[in-house]
Amino acid sequence: MEFLQQNLIYLIPALGVVGIVVMIVKSAWVTRQDAGDENMRSLAGHIAEGAMAFLRAEWKVLSYFVIIAALLLAWSGTLVETSSWVIAVSFVIGAVTSAFAGYIGMNIATKANVRTTQAARTSLTKALKVSFTGGTVMGLGVAGLAVLGMGTLFIIFYQAFVVSTGGNVNGLEMEKALEVLAGFSLGAESIALFARVGGGIYTKAADVGADLVGKVEAGIPEDDVRNPATIADNVGDNVGDVAGMGADLFGSYVATILATMVLGREIISADQFGGIAPILLPILIAGLGLIFSILGAALVRVNNDQGDVQQALNLGNWSSIIFTAIASYFVVGWLLPDQLELRGVSFTSLDVFFAIIVGLVVGALMSIVTEHYTAMGKRPVSSIVRQSSTGHATNIIGGLSIGMESTMIPTIILAAGIISSYAFAGLYGVAIAAAGMMATTAMQLAIDAFGPIADNAGGIAEMSGLPKEVRERTDKLDAVGNTTAATGKGFAIASAALTALALFAAFVGISGIDAINIYKAPVLGALFVGAMIPFIFSSLAIAAVGRAAMAMVEEVRRQFREIPGIMEYKAKPEYDKCVAISTKASIREMILPGAIALVVPILVGFGFQNVFEDTSSPEILGGLLAGVTVSGVLLGMFQNNAGGAWDNAKKSFEAGVEINGTMEFKGSDAHKASVTGDTVGDPFKDTSGPSMNILIKLMSIVSLIIAPHISVNGGHSADVRVNTSSEKVISHVETEKATTDNTVVLPATRF
């Protein structure tokens, strides 16, 4: 136990290494599986080449952004005592790691898709194993890189700042280390936003073009080899739903840990780790959650073609959550002292554990509610199916209604989670609840990523002309994958709400303000402007999909019209033309939405300094963040759930569904109406909706980084804390050196 106490800080990155090692083993297993015949391998090769072409084009553009932003961060880091030019290095590492996390997912997905198709020729059991193992590789890669990166950089930065003072620890070192670590989170979230928006535009432009011309106008099946947009559509599944999602949840994971660490620095804690146990707790829980996700993933299996895939995934998910909850009890009891305090609020270590449980419960409930609103056979999707029988307009009305309705219960769950976690452990409780929710990110992402792999597998099966039973198996996986994708996005938006509140609390502390008064006109005005930003952001993203889709539709129509023999399988479509349209459109259109998230907080924070006598710029910026958070969470829920419900309403017809005593199948008028609804919902659920959680967190992180520059007390967070239990003022130095008879000194002195 003493060894662990002395070396706990080094255990954290070691847990990340374990995750990466298991990822490598599973990736090698997927690669060894049979990739099918030459035609299947050729189709998979086209998909992989298109995906890599997109990533290369995206990375080229983003490299310019990363260089410019790093230079600005390096300069700004020299302007205040609580930061450093090293923040630029942290930012670059975060950006590169986020991009690499997305690449890991996309690389394995483009290998697992064709191998899942080949496995589906044997059984559903084998197909699930291959597709879910591919998703697990992505989940472990994202979580492993996050834990390893955050843990290692925290050790390096803190040690470097302590050494720079000659070992004279005075509290400023930890503040600087966490401020610099915020650069890692900024880099991760910046890349995530561009990857999510760019990938979302790419995939939905191709999907809409393929659906409207191929299925509705030409009357050919989805993923038919004759459809010129079908390769671009399958590429889009990888660059949007896999690479984009990987970068997205990597950024969410890192931001959640960072927010909790920043608040943990302020806690008065007489623990056996020199007072930094509240800082280490969130990243240690993330590492343990990674290990338990590995165990949960091992439980996912079905025994035969009649097996319940959703039930198998739920077993793995719930197991990892329960394991993490049990471990958290012992870890919190060992790490934290009986009594803690943050900003005048006292709480116990048991209170912190209960807050973690609240986060796990909120995440699970959000997934359950999202599944209810988006799964086939449930009341919401069935209502859209029935309304499709009376035409396109009623299908759209039904989907919009379900999307709006679906915000009510999740919002109540979120509100209850925020209030209860705050009641247990104050603002730290809210932050650690978010960390608890994100602890099993590896498992959540594995479940989410398996869906696009299964979707691609079905596309390859269709294009290869494989037997009907193969497509039936891949369709069974794909239908579940649509629901898990929706629940994953619900999980992400819930975590964004809790994380944004934690980041918001950290911003308030560093900027030196006590409260945000909405009775002040400038603050109220900023609140409304903030609430508007998610709408204009969504408008830009959806309009971009519309423009790219129009170009895609025209190209597909042109090929059907000008290339004789396509419909008779005598001529091969020009797939590369459609891939090029999606690539160019997505790279061009992702710039403006991304710029909004990065630039607006800077303009507000610096633009309103000393403008109003009774209102500081941090207050105005706080009002903006509050508006963005509330509006973005609700809009994200609405779009994700409406899009998911529309999608599975369409798939209900493809499986065959009874309406008013009549069976309706693919090709019927009701099915065509459902295709229209799915087309409307595509940019909702795959472009603008999932981008909301990144928008919320990115604006909060940018605000956190500029907080020392606009702080009302000159760049320092509060230099005194009041310990209400002893009624005396405790300085930074006294707090961090507070020990009991059997405690050790601050870990920095042991490095």
HUQUIKA-V292333 format. One line per field, one symbol per residue. ss: DSSP state (@ for helix, = for strand, . for the rest). psi: psi as a letter, one per 20 degrees, with the letter a starting at -180 (. if undefined). Layout:
BEGIN
ss = ???
psi = ???
END
This chain:
BEGIN
ss = .@@@@@@@@@@@@@@@@@@@@@@@@@@@@@@@.....@@@@@@@@@@@@@@@@@@@@@@@@@@@@@@@@@@@@@@@@........@@@@@@@@@@@@@@@@@@@@@@@@@@@@@@@@@@@...@@@@@@@@@@@@@@@@@@@@@@@@@@@@@@@@@@@@@@@@@.......@@@@@@@@@@@@@@@@@@@@@@@@@@@@@@@@@@@@@@@@@@@@@@............@@@@@@@@@@@@@@@@@@@@@@@@@@@@@@@@@@@@..=........@@@@@@@@@@@@@@@@@@@@@...........@@@@@@@@@@@@@@@@@@@@@@@@@@@...====..====@@@@@@@@@@@@@@@@@@@@@@@@@@....@@@@@@@@@@...@@@@@@@@@@@@@@@@@@@@@@@@@@@@@@@@@@@@@@@@@@@@@@@..@@@@@@@@@@@@@@@@@@@@@@@@...@@@@@@@@@@@@@@@@@@@@@@@@@@@@@@@@@@@@@@@@@@@@.........@@@@@@@@@@@@@@@@@@@@@@@@@@@@@@@@@@@@@@@@@@............@@@@@@@@@@@@@@@@@@@@@@@@@@@@@@@@@.........@@@@@@@@@@@@@@@@@@@@@@@@@@@@@@@@@@@@@@@.===..===....@@@@@@@@@@@@@@@@@@@@@@@@@@@@@@@@@@@@@@@@@@.........====....====@@@@@@.........@@@@.
psi = hhggghjghihghhhhggghghggghghgghiqpjarhgghgghggggggghgggggghgghhggggghgggggghiihqhjaqiihhgggggggghghhghggghghhighghhgghhiigrhghggggghhghhggghgggghggggggghggggggghghhjjjnpjhhghghghghhhhghggghghgghhggghggghhgggggggggggggikqrqkphiohihghghghhghgifgghghghggggghgggghgghhhipoomrjkkjjghhhghhghgghhgghhgghhiioqqhaijqogghghhggghghggghgghhghgghhgqrhprpolipqrrhhhgghhghggggggghhggggggiiqqirgghhhhggihijrgghgggggggggghiigghggggghgggghhhgkbhhggghgghggihkhggghggghhghghghghghgghikrqhhghhghhgghghhgghgghhhggghghhggghgghgghggghijqhrooiipghghghgggghhghghgggggghgggghhghgghggggghhinqighjjiqpqnhhghghggggggggiigghhhghhhghgggghhjpkgphjpqhhgghggghgggggghgghggggghgghgggigghghhipqpoljpppapirhhghhhggghggighgiifggiighggghghhgghhhighhjqikkiqrpiqqoohhilqpprgghgijprahkrrrphhii.
END
